[in-house]
Amino acid sequence: MDTEALYYHLALQKVKNIGDISAKKLLRHFGSAKEIFEAAKTNDIDVQDIGSVMVQSLNRFNEWQKVSDELKYIEQNKIKVVSIFDNEYPYRLQHAPDGPILFFYQGNIDLNSTKMLSIVGTRNITAYGKRIVAEFMEVLASYKPVIVSGLAYGVDVEAHINALKHNLPTIGVLGHGFQRIYPSIHQKIARQMLDNGGLITEFWHTDPVDRNNFLKRNRIIAGISEATLVVESGEKGGALVTADIANSYNRDVLAIPGRVFDTFSKGCNNLIKNNKAALVTRAEDIIDMLHWTEEKIKPDSPQLNLFVDLTDDEQLIFDLLQAETKLSLDEIAVLLQMPVSKTAQVLLQMELKNIVSSLPGKMYELL
């Protein structure tokens, strides 16, 4: 994204009364944030669900100096920026309707890794929770997942620490800008994460450390990963918010059960009891549920000649699955830029032809 485009994109981020869902509609209609502001000047905005209040908010936006200051901060600190127009924007987050139109990151991050697991839970982690995180990570390590969490006290930081211990890339999603690390005691961990993973935030360096911002960032934790694991949680808390968001995105939610009278197992037990999370008692459960099996050695291309009746769309999916081994419906649709409904129809025909096999979680692989 060039400087001018980023300038207007930053401004759109801060316009009152326009959230990420409305901003995405406007961006997809006009193609750029600058065009949105230009159209607002002449009241030439005819976009579904975009009313006069939003148009007025665009015209009344007057924080251009703050936009310039943020742009200067980004450039001086060499912060990387990703917008919804960039190929680097996480494909899973693309399917989150309220995903951020823009976010910033530091570090060495594969934002589209095949295996990404969010681990969340209480800030008051118990010895039981620490043991779960440590033992699970030891088993998961050989599958090389990216571990995502929020760099907070408790379960979050335990997930990051154990990921680093096993040389796994780990991403911290912040509820504030890059001018600080909160809590400050985690600064050393954050620096270590930059070498193998990194930090993500949608907030400016001038944004305050605010409780609502931490709740808002939970949608990125839920949206960027294929599944969310809740290790320990009370009856209320940010981890349960993240689990609810993950469910709303049709992502897998997993939970560790605990004794019925334990305060920080009540949230997990309730998720399981209400069918909002799958029960997990060992790391192998995660591997099985997410199909993190070792890659099969596929026969080379002679099989291609057996499928003489493949349509063009079927051939595209066949080639993709031969290269990637196993993908979800959404991943196939995004990678091929094919509507999800059409992708599902083509996959069904391929199943009937015994070309692909459907797996739990809307995953597919070649037979």
C-alpha positions as CSV (number, residue, x, y, z in Angstrom):
1,M,0.0,0.0,0.0
2,D,1.5,3.4,-1.0
3,T,1.7,6.3,1.4
4,E,-1.4,8.1,0.0
5,A,-3.6,5.0,0.2
6,L,-2.4,4.3,3.7
7,Y,-3.1,7.9,4.7
8,Y,-6.8,7.7,3.8
9,H,-7.1,4.1,5.0
10,L,-5.9,5.3,8.5
11,A,-8.5,8.1,8.4
12,L,-11.3,5.7,7.5
13,Q,-10.3,3.6,10.5
14,K,-11.1,6.6,12.8
15,V,-14.3,7.9,11.3
16,K,-17.0,7.9,14.0
17,N,-20.2,5.8,13.3
18,I,-18.4,3.6,10.7
19,G,-17.3,0.2,12.0
20,D,-15.3,-2.5,10.2
21,I,-18.4,-4.0,8.5
22,S,-19.6,-0.7,7.0
23,A,-16.0,0.3,6.1
24,K,-15.6,-3.0,4.2
25,K,-18.8,-2.4,2.2
26,L,-17.5,1.1,1.3
27,L,-14.1,-0.1,0.3
28,R,-15.4,-2.9,-1.8
29,H,-17.8,-0.5,-3.6
30,F,-15.3,2.4,-4.2
31,G,-12.0,0.5,-4.3
32,S,-10.1,2.9,-2.1
33,A,-10.5,4.9,1.1
34,K,-9.7,8.1,-0.8
35,E,-12.6,7.6,-3.2
36,I,-14.9,7.1,-0.2
37,F,-14.0,10.5,1.2
38,E,-14.3,12.2,-2.2
39,A,-17.7,10.6,-2.8
40,A,-18.9,11.8,0.6
41,K,-18.2,15.4,-0.3
42,T,-20.8,15.3,-3.1
43,N,-23.1,13.0,-1.1
44,D,-22.6,10.5,-3.9
45,I,-22.7,7.3,-1.8
46,D,-25.3,4.8,-2.7
47,V,-24.2,1.7,-0.8
48,Q,-26.5,-0.7,1.0
49,D,-26.9,0.1,4.8
50,I,-24.7,3.2,4.5
51,G,-27.0,6.1,5.6
52,S,-26.8,9.8,5.9
53,V,-25.3,9.6,9.4
54,M,-22.2,7.8,8.1
55,V,-21.9,10.2,5.2
56,Q,-22.0,13.1,7.6
57,S,-19.4,11.5,9.8
58,L,-17.1,11.2,6.8
59,N,-17.5,14.8,5.9
60,R,-17.1,15.9,9.5
61,F,-13.8,14.0,10.0
62,N,-11.2,16.5,11.1
63,E,-8.4,14.5,12.6
64,W,-6.1,14.7,9.6
65,Q,-3.1,15.8,11.7
66,K,-3.5,12.7,13.9
67,V,-3.5,10.7,10.7
68,S,-0.3,12.3,9.6
69,D,1.3,11.8,13.0
70,E,0.4,8.1,12.9
71,L,1.7,7.7,9.4
72,K,5.0,9.3,10.5
73,Y,5.2,6.9,13.5
74,I,4.6,3.9,11.2
75,E,7.3,5.0,8.8
76,Q,9.9,5.9,11.5
77,N,9.4,2.6,13.4
78,K,9.3,0.5,10.2
79,I,5.9,-1.1,11.2
80,K,4.4,-3.4,8.6
81,V,0.8,-2.6,7.6
82,V,-1.7,-5.0,6.1
83,S,-5.1,-4.0,4.6
84,I,-8.0,-6.1,3.3
85,F,-6.7,-5.4,-0.2
86,D,-3.3,-7.1,0.4
87,N,-2.6,-10.7,-0.4
88,E,-0.9,-11.0,3.0
89,Y,-4.2,-10.3,4.8
90,P,-5.1,-13.6,6.6
91,Y,-7.6,-15.6,4.5
92,R,-9.3,-16.8,7.6
93,L,-9.8,-13.3,8.8
94,Q,-11.3,-12.4,5.4
95,H,-14.2,-14.6,6.3
96,A,-14.8,-12.7,9.6
97,P,-17.4,-10.1,8.7
98,D,-16.1,-7.6,11.4
99,G,-12.4,-8.3,10.8
100,P,-10.3,-5.1,10.8
101,I,-9.9,-3.2,7.5
102,L,-6.3,-2.6,8.5
103,F,-3.8,-3.9,11.1
104,F,-0.2,-3.4,11.9
105,Y,2.4,-6.1,12.8
106,Q,6.0,-6.6,13.7
107,G,8.1,-9.7,13.5
108,N,8.4,-12.6,11.2
109,I,4.9,-13.9,10.8
110,D,3.2,-16.3,8.4
111,L,-0.3,-14.9,8.6
112,N,-1.7,-17.7,6.4
113,S,-0.1,-20.8,8.0
114,T,-2.1,-24.0,7.4
115,K,-2.0,-24.8,11.1
116,M,-2.9,-22.0,13.5
117,L,-4.3,-22.5,17.0
118,S,-5.4,-19.8,19.4
119,I,-5.0,-20.7,23.1
120,V,-6.9,-18.5,25.6
121,G,-8.0,-18.7,29.2
122,T,-8.0,-17.1,32.6
123,R,-5.4,-14.6,33.7
124,N,-5.4,-16.5,37.1
125,I,-4.0,-19.7,35.7
126,T,-3.7,-22.6,38.1
127,A,-1.0,-25.3,38.3
128,Y,-3.5,-27.5,36.4
129,G,-3.7,-25.0,33.6
130,K,0.1,-24.6,33.4
131,R,0.5,-28.4,33.2
132,I,-2.1,-28.6,30.4
133,V,-0.4,-25.9,28.3
134,A,3.1,-27.4,28.8
135,E,2.2,-31.0,28.1
136,F,-0.1,-30.2,25.2
137,M,2.6,-28.0,23.6
138,E,5.2,-30.7,23.8
139,V,2.9,-33.1,21.8
140,L,1.8,-30.4,19.3
141,A,5.3,-29.2,18.7
142,S,6.1,-31.8,16.0
143,Y,3.2,-30.6,13.9
144,K,4.7,-27.0,13.8
145,P,1.5,-25.0,14.4
146,V,1.5,-21.2,14.9
147,I,0.3,-20.5,18.4
148,V,-1.9,-17.4,18.8
149,S,-2.8,-15.6,22.0
150,G,-3.1,-12.2,23.6
151,L,0.1,-11.8,25.6
152,A,-1.9,-11.2,28.8
153,Y,-1.2,-12.7,32.2
154,G,-2.1,-16.3,32.8
155,V,-2.9,-18.8,30.0
156,D,-1.9,-16.3,27.3
157,V,1.7,-15.8,28.3
158,E,2.0,-19.5,29.2
159,A,1.0,-20.4,25.6
160,H,3.6,-18.0,24.2
161,I,6.4,-19.2,26.6
162,N,5.8,-22.8,25.8
163,A,5.6,-22.2,22.1
164,L,9.0,-20.4,22.2
165,K,10.4,-23.3,24.3
166,H,9.5,-25.7,21.5
167,N,10.6,-23.3,18.7
168,L,7.1,-22.8,17.5
169,P,6.1,-19.5,15.9
170,T,3.8,-17.6,18.2
171,I,1.7,-14.4,17.6
172,G,0.6,-12.0,20.2
173,V,-2.5,-10.0,19.4
174,L,-2.4,-6.7,21.3
175,G,-5.2,-4.5,22.7
176,H,-3.1,-1.4,22.3
177,G,-0.5,0.2,19.9
178,F,3.2,-0.6,19.5
179,Q,4.4,2.2,21.8
180,R,4.1,-0.1,24.8
181,I,3.7,-3.7,25.9
182,Y,1.0,-4.4,28.4
183,P,1.6,-5.8,30.9
184,S,5.1,-4.4,30.9
185,I,6.5,-7.5,32.6
186,H,6.0,-9.3,29.3
187,Q,8.3,-7.1,27.3
188,K,11.1,-9.7,27.2
189,I,8.7,-12.4,25.9
190,A,7.4,-10.0,23.3
191,R,11.0,-9.3,22.0
192,Q,11.7,-13.0,21.8
193,M,8.5,-13.5,19.8
194,L,9.6,-11.1,17.1
195,D,12.3,-13.6,16.0
196,N,9.8,-16.4,15.6
197,G,6.3,-15.0,15.2
198,G,5.5,-11.5,16.2
199,L,2.9,-9.0,17.3
200,I,-0.3,-7.8,15.7
201,T,-2.5,-4.8,16.6
202,E,-5.2,-2.7,14.9
203,F,-4.6,0.1,17.4
204,W,-2.6,3.3,16.9
205,H,0.3,4.1,19.1
206,T,-1.7,6.9,20.7
207,D,-4.7,4.6,21.6
208,P,-5.0,4.1,25.3
209,V,-4.8,0.8,27.2
210,D,-8.6,0.3,27.5
211,R,-10.6,-2.7,28.6
212,N,-12.9,-2.4,25.5
213,N,-9.9,-2.5,23.2
214,F,-8.8,-5.8,24.7
215,L,-12.3,-7.2,24.1
216,K,-12.2,-5.9,20.6
217,R,-8.9,-7.6,19.8
218,N,-10.4,-11.0,20.7
219,R,-12.1,-11.2,17.3
220,I,-8.7,-11.2,15.7
221,I,-7.5,-14.0,18.0
222,A,-10.6,-16.0,17.1
223,G,-10.7,-15.0,13.4
224,I,-7.0,-15.6,12.4
225,S,-6.9,-19.2,13.6
226,E,-8.6,-22.4,12.5
227,A,-9.6,-23.3,16.1
228,T,-9.6,-21.8,19.6
229,L,-8.6,-23.8,22.7
230,V,-9.9,-22.6,26.1
231,V,-7.7,-23.9,28.8
232,E,-9.2,-22.5,32.0
233,S,-11.9,-19.9,32.5
234,G,-14.3,-18.7,35.1
235,E,-18.1,-18.3,34.4
236,K,-17.3,-14.9,32.8
237,G,-14.3,-13.6,31.1
238,G,-12.5,-12.6,27.9
239,A,-11.7,-16.2,27.0
240,L,-15.5,-16.9,26.8
241,V,-16.0,-13.9,24.6
242,T,-13.3,-15.2,22.3
243,A,-15.0,-18.6,22.2
244,D,-18.3,-17.0,21.3
245,I,-16.7,-15.1,18.5
246,A,-15.0,-18.2,17.2
247,N,-18.3,-20.0,17.2
248,S,-20.0,-17.1,15.3
249,Y,-17.2,-17.5,12.7
250,N,-18.0,-21.2,12.4
251,R,-14.5,-22.1,13.8
252,D,-13.8,-25.1,16.0
253,V,-13.8,-24.3,19.7
254,L,-12.2,-26.7,22.1
255,A,-12.2,-26.7,25.9
256,I,-10.4,-28.4,28.7
257,P,-12.8,-29.8,31.3
258,G,-12.1,-29.5,35.0
259,R,-13.6,-30.4,38.4
260,V,-17.1,-29.1,38.8
261,F,-16.3,-27.0,41.9
262,D,-13.1,-25.4,40.5
263,T,-13.7,-21.7,39.8
264,F,-11.6,-21.6,36.7
265,S,-13.1,-24.7,35.2
266,K,-16.7,-23.5,35.3
267,G,-16.4,-21.6,32.0
268,C,-14.9,-24.5,30.2
269,N,-17.3,-27.0,31.6
270,N,-20.2,-24.7,30.6
271,L,-18.9,-24.4,27.0
272,I,-18.8,-28.2,26.8
273,K,-22.2,-28.7,28.5
274,N,-23.9,-26.3,26.2
275,N,-22.3,-27.8,23.1
276,K,-20.3,-24.6,22.4
277,A,-17.0,-26.4,22.6
278,A,-15.6,-29.9,21.9
279,L,-14.2,-31.7,25.0
280,V,-10.4,-32.1,24.9
281,T,-8.5,-34.2,27.4
282,R,-5.3,-34.8,25.5
283,A,-3.3,-33.0,22.8
284,E,-4.0,-35.9,20.4
285,D,-7.7,-34.8,20.5
286,I,-6.7,-31.5,18.9
287,I,-4.6,-33.2,16.3
288,D,-7.4,-35.6,15.4
289,M,-10.1,-32.9,15.4
290,L,-8.1,-30.5,13.2
291,H,-6.7,-33.3,11.0
292,W,-3.1,-32.5,11.7
293,T,-1.9,-35.8,10.4
294,E,1.4,-36.3,8.8
295,E,1.3,-35.6,5.1
296,K,0.6,-38.6,2.9
297,I,2.9,-39.3,0.1
298,K,0.7,-38.9,-3.0
299,P,1.4,-40.8,-6.2
300,D,2.8,-38.6,-8.9
301,S,0.9,-37.3,-11.8
302,P,0.0,-40.6,-13.7
303,Q,-3.3,-40.5,-11.7
304,L,-4.2,-37.3,-13.6
305,N,-4.9,-39.3,-16.7
306,L,-7.4,-41.5,-14.9
307,F,-9.8,-38.5,-14.4
308,V,-10.6,-37.8,-18.1
309,D,-14.0,-36.5,-17.2
310,L,-12.9,-33.6,-14.8
311,T,-14.4,-30.3,-15.5
312,D,-12.2,-27.2,-15.5
313,D,-13.3,-26.3,-11.9
314,E,-12.8,-29.9,-10.8
315,Q,-9.3,-29.9,-12.3
316,L,-8.4,-26.7,-10.4
317,I,-9.5,-28.2,-7.1
318,F,-7.7,-31.5,-7.9
319,D,-4.4,-29.7,-8.6
320,L,-4.8,-27.6,-5.5
321,L,-5.4,-30.6,-3.2
322,Q,-2.6,-32.5,-4.8
323,A,-0.2,-29.7,-3.9
324,E,-1.7,-28.9,-0.5
325,T,-2.8,-32.4,0.6
326,K,-5.7,-31.2,2.8
327,L,-7.8,-28.0,2.8
328,S,-11.0,-26.7,4.1
329,L,-13.9,-25.6,2.0
330,D,-13.2,-21.9,2.8
331,E,-9.5,-22.3,2.1
332,I,-10.2,-23.8,-1.3
333,A,-12.7,-21.1,-2.2
334,V,-10.3,-18.3,-1.2
335,L,-7.2,-19.8,-2.9
336,L,-9.1,-20.3,-6.1
337,Q,-11.1,-17.1,-5.8
338,M,-14.3,-19.2,-6.3
339,P,-17.6,-18.4,-4.5
340,V,-18.1,-20.7,-1.5
341,S,-21.4,-22.0,-2.8
342,K,-19.9,-22.9,-6.2
343,T,-16.9,-24.5,-4.5
344,A,-19.2,-26.7,-2.3
345,Q,-21.1,-27.8,-5.4
346,V,-18.0,-28.8,-7.3
347,L,-16.6,-30.7,-4.3
348,L,-19.9,-32.6,-4.0
349,Q,-19.6,-33.7,-7.6
350,M,-16.0,-34.7,-7.0
351,E,-17.1,-36.8,-4.0
352,L,-19.7,-38.5,-6.1
353,K,-17.0,-39.3,-8.6
354,N,-14.8,-40.7,-5.8
355,I,-12.1,-38.1,-6.4
356,V,-12.2,-36.4,-3.0
357,S,-13.1,-37.4,0.5
358,S,-14.9,-35.0,2.9
359,L,-13.6,-35.0,6.5
360,P,-15.1,-33.5,9.7
361,G,-14.8,-29.7,9.9
362,K,-15.5,-29.2,6.2
363,M,-12.0,-30.5,5.2
364,Y,-11.3,-32.2,1.9
365,E,-8.5,-34.4,0.6
366,L,-7.9,-36.5,-2.5
367,L,-8.8,-40.2,-2.3
